[in-house]
Amino acid sequence: MVAWGEGTRRGRRWRGGWLVAAVLLCMSGTARAQSDPWLVLRAIPGDDPPGFAQATDQFETALRREVTILPREAAAQLVAERHSSEPSSASQDEFDLLARESEEALEHVAFGRRRRARAAVERILDRARGALEALNREARSARQVLNSCLYLVRALVDADDRTAALAQSLECARLVPDMQPSASDHPPHVRELFAQAIQQLSAGPHGALLVRSEPSGCAVYVNGRRLGQTPFERADLPTGAYSVQVECDSGRPGRVHRIMLSAEARELVIDTSFDRALRTTAGEVRLDYPDPETEVRRRLADVRRVAAILRTEPVVVMTPEAPDVLRVDRVRARDGAVVASVRVGLAANGLSRRAVSALVEALVAGRSVDVREDPPRAIEPWSPPSVRPAVAAGAGGGGAPAEGVAVGSAEAGSSAPEEPGGEGSGGPAWLGWTLAGGGVLGLGAAWVLEAQLFTYADQLRIAQPSDVDYLDRQERVSSARAPVLASGIAGGALLGASLPLILPSEDGVPWWGWVAGGVGAGTAALGVVYLAGEQECLDEGCAQREPNDVLGALVLSHAAPLLAVPVVYLVRGASESDGATASVSLGPGGGSVSVGGAF
């Protein structure tokens, strides 16, 4: 009996350690997600003031010592892969070079120099693919691209390789989708192969392309050729890769959206205002605006778009307010809230060492200050002129927020100060971590009490009714149950309540969220087994039973917060997609949480 009891207790200890390890695994996954790299973004209203580029370099160098930063080149590459790239350009010299190389290729083909002809054409096509959107805009250069491509078809036909010639004809038809070869430039057998390629493309799989823009009525270019205006729809495009541009302003090429068209319909919705502001030149991502008014109106929405493309949080936005004043905002990209704003003096050679140090310290801590003054003066986080901060109702009915009040708003384009170091997704992060700490302590205390309860149960199991302390042992078992249940339920509830405040922003449910949910499901199943299992009697008359039901409830209290991790992300995603808003207000007189929108 004693050996069995000792083995049982060892098994329980192992299971308890497993559960604690699962909770720590979940928390460590959250901690890793919160260490995502920061994005430093420049927003330029009008002209780029002197010293701004140097100030950015100085700030990034200092900030990199405190947090991880997404490298500029990597950010620009990700934007190009996931959204769009800068439009290519071609100078007159490049047009002239294309014409000369095209003539040389024709000469090689005419004299039967197939190898040299092939090399010349492939060199032309490689250069053309890199600037296809620019070359195809002019009919003359588009004709030269098509002619050069078909010169290679002619060389392949002369070499009696019709299979390769037909494959090359297919590529030529895709390069310039709306142009036919002229009889003066190509012999009948080349034009016949090109016609077969067109017929094969027409008979082959097609994809439907729908392009919308805001505003409508903008020109649509596909592979550099203007094919219509928005709303644009074509259902007869052969499947394959395409470059799409939408242009509302004449003479200003739109950003290049590269898509892969399959048999399924593809819809492309382009915000032309965002495309006009977005820049990925010089190995960086930035936002350029024609004037300060446009910058103020669009900046937060555009910052959130960039962050969504890069899937990063938070974003630090650097904006020149005046030729000698630079404002740096730390933005919570998920809801557009401005966590902190810092103003520094800007000189032609950038920032002073003291200003850089004070700037980084304030932003990392989440404080809004003007470091041009000594000591730095506290200021309010920046907000658009149309956004007014929420006012805490006080006894005096004053128009200013009460001291110590923090207001967070989840409405797009709003700004909200956050507690120092706060980066929570649904309220002050310090509150979430406080609740999480209380939950872990509650669960830890529950395990200590549970171990004591089973010790009492073992003591009662080996007691005899004739023992003097028999009734005392029964009473100890009975009274020890409630504290275990109370601590476990309270710990699980506190830990679950902390999740919306401490879980980082993600696009959908992250992989580790599903892992946490899976561990929670397994833990819950174990708890149900304990609850439903047969409980052995501890004493005569079965007044007390083996406390497996208490152990089952404790195990379920661990499962609840783990199961809640993916649920929080699913609810958060659903509420964001329906335009929901949430705010948290805390102050000396109390606190409030408000939620609004369509659910």
N, C-alpha and C positions, 0 to 999 in steps of 0.2 A: 504493500500500500504506500509506504513511504517512498520507495523507488519510483513508483508510478507517479506520485505527486510531484517529485522533483523533476521527472521528465516532462510532465505537463507544464510546469512553470518555465522550464527552459524553452519549450516550444512557444509559449506565450511571449517570452522575452524576444525570441527571434522574430516572431510576427510583428511585435511592436517596433523593433528596429527597422524592419522592412517598410512599415508604414511611414516612420519618420524619414527614412531615406527617400521614399517617394515624394513626400512633401518638399524635402530639400531639393530634389531634382527639379520639381516644378518651379520652385523659387529661383533656382540657379538659372533655369531657362529664361525666366522673366528678366533676371539681372543681365544675362547676356543680350537679350533683345533690347534692353534699355541702353546698352553701350553702342548702339548704332552710330555711324559717323554723322557728324554735323555737316550741313551744307552752308557754305558762305557764298552769298549771292549779291551782286552789285545791281542796284536799280538806279539808272541815270536819267534824270529829267532834263532833257535838252543836251547842253554841251557837257563834256567830261572835264571837270575843273582840274587845274594843275595840282599835282600831288596826290590825286585820288588813287591812281594805280599803285604808287609807292606805299600809300597808307594801307591798301588792301594787302600787299605783300607783308608789311610789318605786322599787321593784325593777325594774319593767318599763321605766321611764324610763331608768334607768342601764344595764340590760341591752341596750336598743335601740341604745346607742352602740357596743356590741361585736359584736352579731350581729343578724340579721334575725328579727323576731318576728311571728308570725301575729296580726293584729289580733283583739281580742276579738269585735267585731261580726261579722267575717268568719267566725270559728270557729263562733259560734252559728248563723249562717245556713247554713253547710255542714252542721252536725249536723242542722238541720231538714230540709234537702234530701235528705241521704243516709241519715238514720236515723229521726228522730222529732222532734216539736215538743211544747212544753208544752201541756197540755190547756187549752182555752178555758174561760172561766167567764162566767156571766151572773148579774147581781144581780136583786133583786126589782124594782128600778126599770126594768131592761131588759125584764123579763117584762111589766111594766105598760105600757111604751112599745110593745111588740109588740102587746099587746091593743088599745091605742088606735089605732095605725096600721092594724091589721087592720079595725077597725070603720069607720075613715075610708075605706079602700079599698072596702069593701062599699057604703058610701054613694055613692061616686063611680060605682060600677058600676050601682047601682040607679037613679040619676038620669041615666044615659047619658053621664056625663062621662068618656068613654073615655080621653082623653089624660091627665087628672089621675089616673084610676084606674091606668093603666099606670105612670105615674111613681111613684105611691105604692107599688104592688106591687113594682116593681123596687128601690125603696129598702129595702123590707122584706126582700126576698130577698138583697140585697147584705149587709145586716147579719146575716141568718140564716146565710149561708154562712161568715161569719167566726167564728161561734160555734155552728155546727150541732151539734157534739158535746154542748154544754151544753144548748141549747134542746130538742133531741130527747129528752133524758133524761126530761123530765116530759111526761106524756101531754097535759096542757093546752097547754103551749107548742108541742109537736109538732103538735097539732091546729091551732093558730093558724098555724103555718108552712104546713101543707098547705092550710088554708082560703085564706090570702092568695095562695098560688100558684094555686089554682083560681079565685079571683076574676079573675085576669088571663085565665084560660082563658075564663071567662064573657064578659068584655069583648071578647075576640077573636071569639067565636062571634056576639055581637050585632053585630059589625062585618062579619059574613059572611066571615071569614078562618079557615076551618076548618083549613087546612093549618098555619097558625101556632098555632092552638088545640091541634091534636094534638101538635105539637112541644113546646108548653108543658106539656101533660099528661104527656108523657114525662119532662120535667124534674121535675115534681111527684112522679111515682112514684119517681124516683131519690132525691129529697131525703128522703122519709120512706118507707122501703122496706116497712114492715109495717103500713100504716094505710090504711083505705078512707074515702072521703068520706061524710058522713052525709046522709041525705035531708032533714033539717031545715035544713041549711046550703046545699045546692046543688040546683038544678033538675035534672030528669031528663036534659036534653041534655048538661049538664056531666058528670054521673055516667056517661053513656053514652060520652063521649069518654075519660074516665079509664079506663073498662073496656077500650076499644079500645087505649089506651096499654099497659095491663097485658098484654093479649093479645099486642100487638106485641113487648113486652119478653120475654114467655114464648116466643114463636116465634123471636125473634132470637138472635144469638150469645150464648152463656153462657160463663162462666168458673168454674172450680172453685177455691174458696178453702179452704185448710187452715191452721189456726192452732194452733200448739203453744206451750206455755209451760213454764217451770221455776219453780215446781212446776205440776203439772196441776190441773184443777178450778177454774180462775179464770174469771170472767165475761168474755165476749167481746161488745164493743159495735161495731156497724158503723154508721157515720154517726150515732153517738149512741144507737142503739136496741139494747137487749140482745137478742141472737139465740141465745145458748147459752153453753156453757162449754168450756174446753179439755180434751181435744183437740176442736176444732171443725172441722166440714167441711160446706160447702155447694157443691153442683154446679150450682145453678140461678140464680146471681146474674148479672144482665145485665152485659155488659162495660162498663167505664168506670172512673171514679175513685172510690175509697172511702177513708174514714178508719176505721182499726181501732184499738181500744183493748183491752187485756187488764188486768183488775183482780183482784187477789187480796185486797186490803184494802177492806172496805166503807167507803164514804164518801171514798175517795181516788181520784180519777180517774186512769187510766193515761195514759202518754204517747201521743200521736197518731202512728200510723204510716200515712202516706199511700201508697197503692198504686194502680197502674193495672192493673186486671184485664182480661186478654185471653182469647182462646179457649184458651190453654194454662193448665194448672193452676198455681196460685201457692201456694207454701208460705211461711208467715211463722212464724218461730221467735223467741219473745220471752223474753229473760232478765228476769224481773220484778224481780229484785234490782238489776240494773244500771239498769233504767228508774227504779226508786225513787231511786237515788243520783244519777242524771244530772239536771243542772239547766241550762237555757239561758235563764234569766230575767236581766233587767237588762243585756242585751247581752253576756253572758259565758257561757262554759262552765265548770261547776264540778261537784264531787262532794260531795254532802251525805250524812252518815251519822248515824244516831240516837245512836251512842255510839262511844267510842274502840275498843272491841273489834271492832265491825263494820268500822270503818275499817281497822284493822290487817289483818283477815282478807281484805278484798275490794279494798283500794286498788290494788295493783299490777295485778291482773287488769282492774279497771275502767279504769285509766290506759291499759293496752294497747288496750282496746276503743275508747276515745276516740281514741287515736292512729291506730288502724286506720281509723276512720271519716273522720278528717281527713287521713289519709295524710301524716303529718308525723313528723319525728324530728329532734332528741330532744325530750323533754318535761321541763319543770321543774315539780315539784309542790311547792306550799307548804302546809304542815300545821302548825297550832298544837299543840305538845306540851304546853304549859301556858299559863295566862293571860299569862305574861311571857316565854315561850320560843317561837320560831318555827323550825321545821326546813324547810330547802329542799333537795329531792333532785333531782338530775339523773338521769333514768331513760332507759335505752336501750330504747325501746318495742318493738323487734323481739323481744327475748327477756325483757324485764322486769328486766334487770340494773340495779342502782343504781350508777351510775358514781361519783357523789360526793354527799356530804351535808354541809350547812353549818348550824350552829346559830347563831342571832342572838338578841339581846335584843329583846323586843317591848314597846313602851310604848303609851299611849293615843293618842299622836300618830304612831304608826308606828315607823320605824327612824331611828337616827341616821345622819348623813352618812358617818361612818367605817364603820359597820356595813354600809351599802349598798355602799360601795366594796369592802370586803373580801369581802363575799358574792359580788358579781359576779365579782371577780378569781378567787376560788377555784373557782367553778362552771365558768367558761369554761376554766380550766386543768385541771379534773377532779380537784381536791384536796378531801379531806374534812377540815374543820377546825371548831373551835368559836371563833367570832370574838368571843365575849363576854369572852375572856381576851386579855391583851396581853403578849406576842405571841400570835396565835392558836395554839391547841393542836390537834395532829393527832388525829383520831378515826377510827373505822371507819365506812364507809358503812352507812346504815341497812339492816336486813333484818328480815323478820317473825320473831317468836320461834320459829316452827317450823323456820326455815332456819338451819343451822349452817355456817359457812365451812369450806371444805376445808382440811385440815391437811397441810402439807408434811412428808414423812418425813425426819427428820434423824438424825444419829448419836446424839443424846441421847434421841430418841423423845419430845420434849416435846409438850405439847398445844396450843401456839400456833404459828401459821405463822411460818416463818423470816423474818427481816428481808429486805425487798425482794421478797417473793413477791407476785405478783398472780394472783388466781384469778378466772376468768370462767366463768360458768355460763349455759347457754342454756335452762335449765328455766324454765317459766313460774312467775312469782312469786318467783324467786330473786333475790339481789342479788350484785353482784360489783364490786369496785373495778377501775378501769381506769387505765392509765397516763395521765399528764397529757395532755390534748388528745386522748385516744384516743376514737374514735367508730367503731371498726371493727366489721364485722359478723360476724366469726368469730374474733376474737382481738385482741391489742393492735395499734392502728393504727400505732404507731411501727415495729413489726416489719415490717408490710406495706409501709410507705413505704421502709424500709431495703432490703427485697428489690427493690422497684420501682426504686429508685435504682441498685442494683447491676445490675439487668437492663438499664436504659437505658445505663449505662456499658459493659456488655458488648457490647451491640449497636453502640454507637458505635465501640468499639474494633475490632469485627469489620469495620465498613465501612472504617476506616482501613487495616487489614491487607489487606482485599480489594482496595483501590485499589493497595496496594504489590504484591500478587500479580499483578494485571493489568499493572502496569508491568514486572515481571520477565518476564511472558509476552510482552509486546511486544518486549522486548529480545532474548529468545530467538528470536522469529519472524524477526527481521532478521539474526540471526547466521549465520555459516557454520561448518561443521565444522572448517575449517582455523584458525579464530580461536583465539588462545591461551586465552581465558577461556570457550570454548564449554561445557566440562564444568561450569565454575562456574555458568554461567547455568542449565544444566539442574538443578543441585543447588538453586539458589535457588528455582526454581519448585516443585520437589518439596517442599522444606522449608517453604515459605510456605503450603501448603494446610492443614496441621493447625491452626495457630493461628487461622486464619479460622473453621474449623469449630468449634473449641473455644469461642472467644469468642461466636460466634453462637448455638450451642446453649445455652451457659450463660446468656447474656443472655435468650434467649427463655424458658428454664425459670424463671429468677428472676422475670421479669416475670409469667409465668403463675402462679407460686406466690404472688405478692403479691395477686392479685385477690380471693380470698376474704376477705382481711383489710382491704382498702381500699375495695372497692365498697360504696356506701351501700345501706341497706335500701330495697327497693322492693316494691310489691305486683305481683308478676309481673315479666316482663322489660320494662324501660323502653324507650322508642323508640330512645334512643341506643345501647342494648345491641344491638338488632337491626341498627342502622347499623354498629356495630363488627363484628358478626358478618358482615355483608355485605361490608365492606371486607376482612375476614380471608379470606373465601371467594375474593374476586377476587385477593388477594395469593397465596393458596395455589395458585390456578390458574396464575398467572404462574411461581411456583416450579417447578411440575410441568413447565411448558413448557421451562424451562431445563434441568431434570434429564433430560427425555426427548429434548431436541434433539440434533442431530448435533454432535459436537465436532471442530473442525478441528485437524489436527496442527500442532504448533509447530516440530518439528525433523525431520530426516531419520531414518527408522526409526520415527517416531511414538512415541518413548519418552515424550514429553510432549504432552499435548493441551490445547486451549483450556479454561481452568478454569470452564466454564459450570456444571458440576455443583456446584462450590463456591458459585457465585453462587445457584444454585437452592436449595441447603440454607440459605443465609443468608436468602433471601427467605421460605422456609418458617418459619424461626425467628421472623420478624416476624409471620407469619400465625397462629401457634399462640396467642399471648396474645389476639389480637383475636377469634379463633374461640371462645376460652374465656369471653369476657364473657357471652354469653347462656347458655352451658352452666352457669356458676356460678349464675346466677339460677334456672335450671330445677332444678338439683340442690338449691339452697337451699330453693326452694318445695316440692319433693317431700319433703325431709327434715322441714320444718316441719309439713307436713300429716300426716305419719306420727308426729308426736310425738317426733322425734329430739332428743337433747341433745348438747351439745358443751362441752368445757371446755379451757382453756389455763392452764398453771401455769408460771411462770418465776421463777427465783431464782438466787442466787449459785452454787448447786451444780448447775445445769442446768435443763432444762425438760421439759415433757411435754404432749402433746395427747391427749385422750381423747374418743371419740365413742360414743354409745350410743343405743339406740332401735330402732325397726322401720324398715328401709329396703326 
